[in-house]
Amino acid sequence: MAEDIFELSGTAIPKGSDTAVDIELPKLYNTPTKLPVHVIRGKKSGPTVFVSAAVHGDELNGIEIIRRLRKLKILKRLRGTLILVPIVNIYGIMTLSRYLPDRRDLNRSFPGSAKGSLASRVAKTFFEQIVSKCDFGIDLHTAAIHRSNLPQIRTNTNNPFTLKLAKAFEAPVILHSELRDGSLRAEALEAGIPVLLYEAGEALRFNETAIRIGVKGIVNVLRESEMLPRTPAKRRAKIPAMTKSSAWVRAVESGMVRTLKDLGDTVQQGQVIAYINEPLVDEGYELVAPFDGIIIGRSEIPLVQAGDAVFHIARFKDLDRAEERIEYFSDDALEQSEFAPLQGGEEIE
């Protein structure tokens, strides 16, 4: 957006400024509630982009990703406007819940309504006040409670623009993901605002590798969009493993799961990846891989009921190549000290 003044919730934010804005949300039992937003504007014009986290109140990795991102000195060279929203579901995080107090999923409540449920009202405020002002966005998530996800970007891989940004992010896996009614990504795209979805880690937990990949990924996307200067030194681009197909392997019986495979492991069709045993019976049941692929999600609870989702497997034909890429990403993420936790108010390049 080319205007010299960017306005958010009645606050005028000039170019070259770094401003905190609190947006009013519906009161909770008459207790004032606000949505904390941080707006960073470069001195030069460029795209307007939002980065959001904790749309689900128990998904915490994204909050830390945004905290570290905001400390990077390179943002002083930003072109355009970056809107950081570390906690969208401010109600859910108070109780460490995925949902709002009305038990609705905020990510199924877009575009929202000013006269609807609490979730619908929050969705409308967030969408109108922030999302609608942007050219594109990055939404940060983890797996649901008691599940873990390998770091991955979910997007429409048939869209050249989002595919370009997904590759630039450099998460280990890019997974083609269809839109779901009422989701932020679906409603934003309907309004002409593409959104990348970053999934990594487990609810209510920090995962250091996932956090570092997330911070670095956002910086990569901003560089690809010419909002940040590109790195002068040439480096070998990390090519994610990309797939358009995945499936959950579900428990064939109830019992206790003994897993043989973990996140990021390759599996072959027909290979046993876990056993399910009854606590007092010797008989066991096998869980087998339905096709060649890589485990990108798994349950963290060893107790299952028949039909429970246990492993999420992304389909890959060339397992050796896919495994090599994923190992490269994991090792590299932990070696990238510039995206490590910051001490106090320290800033880094």
One Martini backbone bead per residue (centre of mass of N, CA, C, O) as a GRO file, in nm:
protein
  349
    1MET     BB    1   0.097   0.035   0.022
    2ALA     BB    2   0.130   0.394  -0.053
    3GLU     BB    3   0.065   0.519   0.197
    4ASP     BB    4   0.190   0.712   0.458
    5ILE     BB    5  -0.074   0.621   0.611
    6PHE     BB    6  -0.155   0.378   0.856
    7GLU     BB    7  -0.464   0.237   0.964
    8LEU     BB    8  -0.542   0.112   1.307
    9SER     BB    9  -0.793   0.141   1.504
   10GLY     BB   10  -0.743   0.474   1.485
   11THR     BB   11  -0.433   0.442   1.420
   12ALA     BB   12  -0.167   0.630   1.316
   13ILE     BB   13   0.091   0.494   1.085
   14PRO     BB   14   0.387   0.572   0.996
   15LYS     BB   15   0.656   0.570   0.842
   16GLY     BB   16   0.917   0.431   1.026
   17SER     BB   17   0.749   0.256   1.238
   18ASP     BB   18   0.681   0.125   1.586
   19THR     BB   19   0.362  -0.019   1.675
   20ALA     BB   20   0.125  -0.043   1.930
   21VAL     BB   21  -0.196  -0.221   1.923
   22ASP     BB   22  -0.529  -0.209   2.059
   23ILE     BB   23  -0.805  -0.424   2.009
   24GLU     BB   24  -1.125  -0.444   2.049
   25LEU     BB   25  -1.315  -0.677   2.233
   26PRO     BB   26  -1.521  -0.870   2.361
   27LYS     BB   27  -1.642  -0.911   2.655
   28LEU     BB   28  -1.573  -1.096   2.963
   29TYR     BB   29  -1.783  -1.057   3.191
   30ASN     BB   30  -1.707  -0.737   3.172
   31THR     BB   31  -1.413  -0.784   3.067
   32PRO     BB   32  -1.170  -0.643   2.923
   33THR     BB   33  -1.069  -0.699   2.574
   34LYS     BB   34  -0.761  -0.742   2.380
   35LEU     BB   35  -0.580  -0.705   2.073
   36PRO     BB   36  -0.252  -0.763   2.015
   37VAL     BB   37  -0.052  -0.533   1.813
   38HIS     BB   38   0.220  -0.517   1.567
   39VAL     BB   39   0.360  -0.240   1.383
   40ILE     BB   40   0.573  -0.244   1.091
   41ARG     BB   41   0.730   0.032   0.918
   42GLY     BB   42   0.864   0.130   0.645
   43LYS     BB   43   1.003   0.388   0.453
   44LYS     BB   44   0.913   0.202   0.225
   45SER     BB   45   0.733   0.074  -0.004
   46GLY     BB   46   0.494  -0.207   0.022
   47PRO     BB   47   0.373  -0.463   0.141
   48THR     BB   48   0.104  -0.614   0.328
   49VAL     BB   49   0.161  -0.814   0.628
   50PHE     BB   50   0.059  -1.098   0.808
   51VAL     BB   51   0.124  -1.243   1.141
   52SER     BB   52  -0.014  -1.532   1.295
   53ALA     BB   53  -0.132  -1.656   1.622
   54ALA     BB   54  -0.337  -1.836   1.818
   55VAL     BB   55  -0.617  -1.923   1.702
   56HIS     BB   56  -0.531  -2.139   1.890
   57GLY     BB   57  -0.485  -2.132   2.239
   58ASP     BB   58  -0.271  -2.404   2.240
   59GLU     BB   59  -0.076  -2.256   2.023
   60LEU     BB   60   0.268  -2.151   2.093
   61ASN     BB   61   0.499  -2.128   1.883
   62GLY     BB   62   0.409  -1.861   1.735
   63ILE     BB   63   0.467  -1.665   1.964
   64GLU     BB   64   0.778  -1.708   1.961
   65ILE     BB   65   0.828  -1.642   1.668
   66ILE     BB   66   0.734  -1.343   1.689
   67ARG     BB   67   0.924  -1.251   1.909
   68ARG     BB   68   1.186  -1.301   1.748
   69LEU     BB   69   1.121  -1.143   1.494
   70ARG     BB   70   1.091  -0.854   1.631
   71LYS     BB   71   1.420  -0.853   1.707
   72LEU     BB   72   1.516  -0.808   1.428
   73LYS     BB   73   1.722  -0.586   1.262
   74ILE     BB   74   1.623  -0.624   0.964
   75LEU     BB   75   1.346  -0.462   1.006
   76LYS     BB   76   1.481  -0.176   0.953
   77ARG     BB   77   1.469  -0.268   0.623
   78LEU     BB   78   1.180  -0.239   0.566
   79ARG     BB   79   0.924  -0.296   0.329
   80GLY     BB   80   0.646  -0.179   0.431
   81THR     BB   81   0.404  -0.393   0.613
   82LEU     BB   82   0.402  -0.537   0.948
   83ILE     BB   83   0.169  -0.765   1.103
   84LEU     BB   84   0.157  -0.859   1.448
   85VAL     BB   85  -0.019  -1.161   1.585
   86PRO     BB   86   0.034  -1.363   1.856
   87ILE     BB   87  -0.287  -1.339   1.971
   88VAL     BB   88  -0.601  -1.414   1.871
   89ASN     BB   89  -0.697  -1.618   2.105
   90ILE     BB   90  -0.727  -1.470   2.402
   91TYR     BB   91  -0.925  -1.666   2.547
   92GLY     BB   92  -0.791  -1.948   2.513
   93ILE     BB   93  -0.513  -1.885   2.655
   94MET     BB   94  -0.626  -1.850   2.947
   95THR     BB   95  -0.709  -2.188   2.930
   96LEU     BB   96  -0.558  -2.364   2.719
   97SER     BB   97  -0.750  -2.343   2.458
   98ARG     BB   98  -0.860  -2.394   2.139
   99TYR     BB   99  -1.108  -2.247   2.229
  100LEU     BB  100  -1.374  -2.082   2.309
  101PRO     BB  101  -1.611  -2.032   2.550
  102ASP     BB  102  -1.832  -2.138   2.320
  103ARG     BB  103  -1.677  -2.391   2.172
  104ARG     BB  104  -1.547  -2.256   1.931
  105ASP     BB  105  -1.389  -2.240   1.619
  106LEU     BB  106  -1.221  -1.985   1.481
  107ASN     BB  107  -1.132  -2.159   1.210
  108ARG     BB  108  -1.479  -2.172   1.154
  109SER     BB  109  -1.576  -1.831   1.166
  110PHE     BB  110  -1.535  -1.729   0.890
  111PRO     BB  111  -1.580  -1.386   0.866
  112GLY     BB  112  -1.816  -1.323   1.036
  113SER     BB  113  -2.009  -1.144   1.305
  114ALA     BB  114  -2.150  -0.880   1.491
  115LYS     BB  115  -2.419  -1.088   1.576
  116GLY     BB  116  -2.282  -1.330   1.677
  117SER     BB  117  -2.080  -1.509   1.811
  118LEU     BB  118  -1.790  -1.482   1.966
  119ALA     BB  119  -1.625  -1.605   1.736
  120SER     BB  120  -1.753  -1.433   1.510
  121ARG     BB  121  -1.662  -1.154   1.625
  122VAL     BB  122  -1.359  -1.204   1.624
  123ALA     BB  123  -1.333  -1.271   1.325
  124LYS     BB  124  -1.432  -0.998   1.219
  125THR     BB  125  -1.223  -0.818   1.351
  126PHE     BB  126  -0.969  -0.951   1.233
  127PHE     BB  127  -1.047  -0.931   0.934
  128GLU     BB  128  -1.109  -0.621   0.910
  129GLN     BB  129  -0.857  -0.493   1.068
  130ILE     BB  130  -0.633  -0.685   0.909
  131VAL     BB  131  -0.660  -0.881   0.664
  132SER     BB  132  -0.799  -0.670   0.459
  133LYS     BB  133  -0.511  -0.491   0.454
  134CYS     BB  134  -0.376  -0.724   0.293
  135ASP     BB  135  -0.184  -0.920   0.060
  136PHE     BB  136  -0.074  -1.123   0.284
  137GLY     BB  137  -0.020  -1.437   0.481
  138ILE     BB  138   0.084  -1.585   0.808
  139ASP     BB  139  -0.011  -1.892   0.967
  140LEU     BB  140   0.032  -2.023   1.297
  141HIS     BB  141   0.081  -2.372   1.386
  142THR     BB  142  -0.029  -2.671   1.536
  143ALA     BB  143  -0.114  -2.932   1.660
  144ALA     BB  144  -0.317  -3.093   1.826
  145ILE     BB  145  -0.392  -3.229   2.098
  146HIS     BB  146  -0.167  -3.496   2.130
  147ARG     BB  147  -0.002  -3.382   1.879
  148SER     BB  148   0.235  -3.400   1.600
  149ASN     BB  149   0.431  -3.188   1.376
  150LEU     BB  150   0.591  -3.153   1.107
  151PRO     BB  151   0.734  -2.921   0.946
  152GLN     BB  152   0.489  -2.727   0.750
  153ILE     BB  153   0.335  -2.640   0.444
  154ARG     BB  154   0.006  -2.514   0.373
  155THR     BB  155  -0.130  -2.522   0.037
  156ASN     BB  156  -0.183  -2.413  -0.289
  157THR     BB  157   0.004  -2.566  -0.542
  158ASN     BB  158  -0.162  -2.434  -0.796
  159ASN     BB  159  -0.049  -2.163  -0.690
  160PRO     BB  160   0.214  -1.978  -0.786
  161PHE     BB  161   0.242  -1.777  -0.548
  162THR     BB  162   0.224  -1.974  -0.301
  163LEU     BB  163   0.444  -2.166  -0.398
  164LYS     BB  164   0.676  -1.966  -0.392
  165LEU     BB  165   0.652  -1.904  -0.085
  166ALA     BB  166   0.675  -2.195   0.018
  167LYS     BB  167   0.962  -2.241  -0.087
  168ALA     BB  168   1.093  -1.998   0.059
  169PHE     BB  169   1.047  -2.090   0.353
  170GLU     BB  170   1.175  -2.383   0.408
  171ALA     BB  171   1.029  -2.628   0.473
  172PRO     BB  172   1.040  -2.963   0.460
  173VAL     BB  173   0.720  -2.943   0.387
  174ILE     BB  174   0.480  -2.958   0.117
  175LEU     BB  175   0.119  -2.933   0.142
  176HIS     BB  176  -0.156  -2.997  -0.006
  177SER     BB  177  -0.450  -2.781   0.063
  178GLU     BB  178  -0.761  -2.767   0.123
  179LEU     BB  179  -1.035  -2.589   0.174
  180ARG     BB  180  -1.218  -2.458   0.456
  181ASP     BB  181  -1.494  -2.380   0.587
  182GLY     BB  182  -1.432  -2.085   0.782
  183SER     BB  183  -1.153  -2.030   0.722
  184LEU     BB  184  -0.905  -1.810   0.693
  185ARG     BB  185  -0.791  -1.903   0.418
  186ALA     BB  186  -1.060  -1.907   0.260
  187GLU     BB  187  -1.158  -1.610   0.310
  188ALA     BB  188  -0.906  -1.467   0.211
  189LEU     BB  189  -0.908  -1.575  -0.080
  190GLU     BB  190  -1.189  -1.458  -0.148
  191ALA     BB  191  -1.042  -1.160  -0.100
  192GLY     BB  192  -0.739  -1.189  -0.232
  193ILE     BB  193  -0.576  -1.338   0.028
  194PRO     BB  194  -0.310  -1.506   0.071
  195VAL     BB  195  -0.223  -1.808   0.272
  196LEU     BB  196   0.005  -1.935   0.492
  197LEU     BB  197   0.052  -2.258   0.650
  198TYR     BB  198   0.207  -2.328   0.963
  199GLU     BB  199   0.312  -2.653   1.072
  200ALA     BB  200   0.431  -2.714   1.420
  201GLY     BB  201   0.413  -2.941   1.649
  202GLU     BB  202   0.271  -2.892   1.979
  203ALA     BB  203   0.052  -2.850   2.201
  204LEU     BB  204   0.174  -2.680   2.483
  205ARG     BB  205   0.454  -2.653   2.317
  206PHE     BB  206   0.792  -2.629   2.264
  207ASN     BB  207   0.982  -2.618   1.946
  208GLU     BB  208   1.286  -2.538   1.840
  209THR     BB  209   1.291  -2.619   1.544
  210ALA     BB  210   1.017  -2.496   1.465
  211ILE     BB  211   1.090  -2.204   1.542
  212ARG     BB  212   1.337  -2.158   1.358
  213ILE     BB  213   1.199  -2.223   1.093
  214GLY     BB  214   0.983  -2.000   1.122
  215VAL     BB  215   1.159  -1.749   1.130
  216LYS     BB  216   1.318  -1.803   0.871
  217GLY     BB  217   1.072  -1.830   0.683
  218ILE     BB  218   0.965  -1.541   0.706
  219VAL     BB  219   1.218  -1.403   0.605
  220ASN     BB  220   1.217  -1.542   0.328
  221VAL     BB  221   0.943  -1.427   0.233
  222LEU     BB  222   1.021  -1.125   0.257
  223ARG     BB  223   1.248  -1.149   0.049
  224GLU     BB  224   1.079  -1.260  -0.191
  225SER     BB  225   0.891  -0.979  -0.159
  226GLU     BB  226   1.092  -0.729  -0.114
  227MET     BB  227   1.098  -0.642   0.210
  228LEU     BB  228   1.382  -0.769   0.211
  229PRO     BB  229   1.696  -0.819   0.188
  230ARG     BB  230   1.904  -1.002   0.033
  231THR     BB  231   2.145  -1.218   0.043
  232PRO     BB  232   2.465  -1.178  -0.069
  233ALA     BB  233   2.520  -1.463  -0.021
  234LYS     BB  234   2.555  -1.758  -0.155
  235ARG     BB  235   2.311  -2.026  -0.146
  236ARG     BB  236   2.170  -2.322  -0.096
  237ALA     BB  237   1.878  -2.419  -0.165
  238LYS     BB  238   1.601  -2.544   0.011
  239ILE     BB  239   1.423  -2.822  -0.088
  240PRO     BB  240   1.130  -2.927  -0.054
  241ALA     BB  241   0.901  -3.166   0.016
  242MET     BB  242   0.647  -3.247  -0.223
  243THR     BB  243   0.282  -3.286  -0.182
  244LYS     BB  244  -0.074  -3.400  -0.261
  245SER     BB  245  -0.060  -3.647  -0.046
  246SER     BB  246  -0.258  -3.782   0.233
  247ALA     BB  247  -0.282  -3.987   0.546
  248TRP     BB  248  -0.452  -4.158   0.793
  249VAL     BB  249  -0.371  -4.380   1.047
  250ARG     BB  250  -0.578  -4.614   1.204
  251ALA     BB  251  -0.708  -4.781   1.449
  252VAL     BB  252  -0.811  -5.122   1.456
  253GLU     BB  253  -0.789  -5.104   1.773
  254SER     BB  254  -0.799  -5.120   2.103
  255GLY     BB  255  -0.528  -4.968   2.308
  256MET     BB  256  -0.176  -5.002   2.299
  257VAL     BB  257   0.088  -4.813   2.168
  258ARG     BB  258   0.373  -4.926   1.964
  259THR     BB  259   0.610  -4.745   1.827
  260LEU     BB  260   0.845  -4.749   1.532
  261LYS     BB  261   0.779  -4.450   1.447
  262ASP     BB  262   0.856  -4.115   1.347
  263LEU     BB  263   0.906  -3.815   1.281
  264GLY     BB  264   1.039  -3.820   0.946
  265ASP     BB  265   0.992  -4.100   0.869
  266THR     BB  266   1.018  -4.359   0.665
  267VAL     BB  267   0.784  -4.548   0.455
  268GLN     BB  268   0.645  -4.857   0.353
  269GLN     BB  269   0.446  -5.045   0.198
  270GLY     BB  270   0.338  -5.265   0.462
  271GLN     BB  271   0.473  -5.148   0.696
  272VAL     BB  272   0.545  -5.166   1.023
  273ILE     BB  273   0.467  -4.890   1.270
  274ALA     BB  274   0.277  -5.056   1.477
  275TYR     BB  275   0.139  -5.159   1.794
  276ILE     BB  276  -0.156  -5.321   1.934
  277ASN     BB  277  -0.239  -5.362   2.281
  278GLU     BB  278  -0.362  -5.535   2.534
  279PRO     BB  279  -0.293  -5.518   2.864
  280LEU     BB  280  -0.397  -5.851   2.928
  281VAL     BB  281  -0.309  -5.928   2.628
  282ASP     BB  282  -0.106  -6.077   2.384
  283GLU     BB  283  -0.254  -5.974   2.164
  284GLY     BB  284  -0.189  -5.822   1.843
  285TYR     BB  285  -0.173  -5.524   1.633
  286GLU     BB  286  -0.127  -5.393   1.316
  287LEU     BB  287   0.040  -5.113   1.172
  288VAL     BB  288   0.026  -4.996   0.836
  289ALA     BB  289   0.143  -4.878   0.550
  290PRO     BB  290  -0.032  -4.765   0.260
  291PHE     BB  291   0.239  -4.612   0.171
  292ASP     BB  292   0.477  -4.430   0.050
  293GLY     BB  293   0.657  -4.225   0.303
  294ILE     BB  294   0.603  -3.961   0.548
  295ILE     BB  295   0.600  -3.864   0.873
  296ILE     BB  296   0.393  -3.562   0.975
  297GLY     BB  297   0.214  -3.720   1.197
  298ARG     BB  298   0.121  -3.773   1.556
  299SER     BB  299   0.049  -3.942   1.827
  300GLU     BB  300   0.109  -3.899   2.199
  301ILE     BB  301  -0.087  -4.134   2.273
  302PRO     BB  302  -0.088  -4.477   2.379
  303LEU     BB  303  -0.399  -4.448   2.378
  304VAL     BB  304  -0.664  -4.626   2.197
  305GLN     BB  305  -0.919  -4.619   1.971
  306ALA     BB  306  -1.105  -4.728   1.745
  307GLY     BB  307  -1.019  -4.490   1.481
  308ASP     BB  308  -0.783  -4.352   1.563
  309ALA     BB  309  -0.545  -4.124   1.501
  310VAL     BB  310  -0.184  -4.184   1.457
  311PHE     BB  311  -0.088  -4.138   1.147
  312HIS     BB  312   0.070  -3.902   0.926
  313ILE     BB  313   0.097  -3.950   0.570
  314ALA     BB  314   0.314  -3.869   0.314
  315ARG     BB  315   0.341  -3.894  -0.022
  316PHE     BB  316   0.627  -4.077  -0.166
  317LYS     BB  317   0.839  -4.207  -0.410
  318ASP     BB  318   1.119  -4.065  -0.322
  319LEU     BB  319   1.259  -4.147  -0.028
  320ASP     BB  320   1.556  -4.067  -0.032
  321ARG     BB  321   1.517  -3.770  -0.110
  322ALA     BB  322   1.321  -3.688   0.117
  323GLU     BB  323   1.502  -3.767   0.358
  324GLU     BB  324   1.740  -3.582   0.291
  325ARG     BB  325   1.587  -3.314   0.319
  326ILE     BB  326   1.486  -3.341   0.613
  327GLU     BB  327   1.761  -3.374   0.752
  328TYR     BB  328   1.877  -3.105   0.655
  329PHE     BB  329   1.677  -2.920   0.797
  330SER     BB  330   1.712  -3.009   1.091
  331ASP     BB  331   2.013  -2.955   1.121
  332ASP     BB  332   2.011  -2.655   1.028
  333ALA     BB  333   1.819  -2.531   1.241
  334LEU     BB  334   2.012  -2.587   1.494
  335GLU     BB  335   2.262  -2.415   1.366
  336GLN     BB  336   2.088  -2.146   1.373
  337SER     BB  337   2.175  -1.907   1.598
  338GLU     BB  338   2.007  -1.647   1.498
  339PHE     BB  339   1.728  -1.821   1.605
  340ALA     BB  340   1.763  -1.804   1.888
  341PRO     BB  341   1.722  -1.723   2.188
  342LEU     BB  342   1.667  -1.434   2.363
  343GLN     BB  343   1.826  -1.200   2.573
  344GLY     BB  344   1.614  -1.009   2.674
  345GLY     BB  345   1.670  -0.712   2.462
  346GLU     BB  346   1.816  -0.842   2.249
  347GLU     BB  347   1.965  -0.798   1.933
  348ILE     BB  348   1.959  -0.919   1.590
  349GLU     BB  349   2.048  -0.984   1.253
   0.00000   0.00000   0.00000
